[in-house]
Amino acid sequence: HWCHVMEHESFEDSEIASMMNQAFVNIKVDREERPDLDQMYMTVCQMLNGQGGWPLTIIMTPEKEPFFAGTYIPKEARYNRIGLRQLIPGITGVWKNEPAKITKAIEKIREGYSRSQQFESGVFPGTEAIDFAAEQLQQNYDADYGGFGSAPKFPTPHNLMFLFRQWHYSKDERFKRSASETLTAMRLGGIWDQVGYGFHRYSTDREWLLPHFEKMLYDQALMMMAYTEGWQATQNPLFKQTVYEIAEYVNRDLRSEAGYFYSAEDADSEGEEGKFYTWSHAELTSSLPEEEMEFLEEYFNISKEGNFNDEATGAPTGQNILWLDIPLGSAETSRWHAIRATLTSVRNTRIRPLLDDKMLTDWNALMISALARSGAVFDESDFIQSAEKAYQFVLHTMLENEVLYHRYRDDERAIHAFADDYAFLIQASIDLYEATFNSEYLKQAVALNDHFIDRFYDAEVGGFYSSSDEADLVLGAQKPVFDGAVPSANSMALVNLLRLGKITGNTHYDELVEQTGKLFSSELIRSGSSITMGMMALQFIHHSPKEIIVAENAASQSSAEIIRYLRSAYLPQKVLVHNPGVEKDPIFTLCNYLTHNPALNDDTTIYVCRNYSCEKPVNSLSALKELL
């Protein structure tokens, strides 16, 4: 919101724009295209001000050395906040008349930034770190409305996946309850687009009712994963329904003809936040018969006065946003489908929010993973085909001569990939392998992972840098460990290394996990609730996931049933490997141990191993269920 305010208030103001152009060379950076710059300068902002956020305003020398950082800056000074009209001449005066002050500020920033990127290696975190992180989240749980903390509330789906897994391992029902109640609250609330589907960016209130309306691809992907895992853990039909509806939204509104996915839809249309998504009572009354209007008022909290307040001011707008108190029953759902069709037709006559049509490798990889996982769990071939088409686009367009690119738009790829691109694409490759048993995906995962290590890993002390040397960052690349709206590259890398280590038997990957875990020991032990993907890596290590080999006999009638069960059952962090019984399949080069795990008794055979020991192989689904 404040990005738009600053743009309209100052950048589009001829007087302020003229002052800026006389004083500065002005550069507007898409932080999604250059997350490395965003991370570096955001760290500077947090150092100087104690907090950060967007819009991020940086003033730097021609050598790109920052000496001033702020967030939203109004046109005129107000509420003890300096305005651009005062800031610009002030900065210009210091630049011309007191350059030593700027030099001194730069030196302090360099020293502080360097300290912020130093980690002290310690002992590898144990189960206590996992338990502490789960308790941290649980203590912050909002038992009244779901979610964690107070407004604004962000979905942070990886927190919920971590809690489901913690419930599975500990049998503590609190974790399952808080995760499932949060998923339900978000699905019923205004943060979910009840008419067009898909999740908005975050809720401005505690109750999940009043959203910031932007829709991000990465939110759809991570939420799809969380609802899939939530369904596996609870069998709640609302969660499965939500997975299918997210897929419908993404494939309808965010998917290109080439098969890749666009980045986002804006919050504003016609210069107004949420105008596309909200309704006046009069507009609804004129669009619907009386009985359908009564249905909306009863179930979706519509009122004549409106239920939606302005995000910035909190003032009533007279508009309505649809949300539910409880899930609809089957009869109500049938009525709602008819009403929703009418509302969709009305809404489609409006001017849509701006579509951010750039393709980002990391966000596409997350969506590929989401479709592959949910497709495997629900045996939904359309999901998997959509994932495969996007994946092939990434491989053929964004990868050349072992160099991966980050952004694609207008038939042009650009910007060498960052750690996130590699980490999420490696995950997508593994997920597609487990969803299809096509060993080419596993082969690609191993190749990408090895390039990732070569280009980003700090072999001296451990950890992955966010960008490679080619980025040439003036203050140096960071090693991100804390998860944000998406998991950090280091968190994701730990999980990938563990999965690939188990699948391929390559112990070098385990060595990198140990070195990196020790490097970030303090952060993982003290602040695990902010590194929940890293916590899932620790769960993988300390709770020894089941390693399952499916040695298939193609003639066996039980194969498909067994594989469907293994993909859909809630076995968190299971490792699934397929022995196709075809000698020339690349899987035997990647996993040479599979020659010792053949199909027995002319039937599909399942080997279940855990914690370096294996159970007796079985040939039937009933025997497998008993074993698991």
Summary of the structure (lengths in Angstrom):
residues: 628
radius of gyration: 25.8
end to end distance: 49.7
largest distance: 87.4
contacts: 2090
relative contact order: 0.09
helix: 53%
strand: 12%
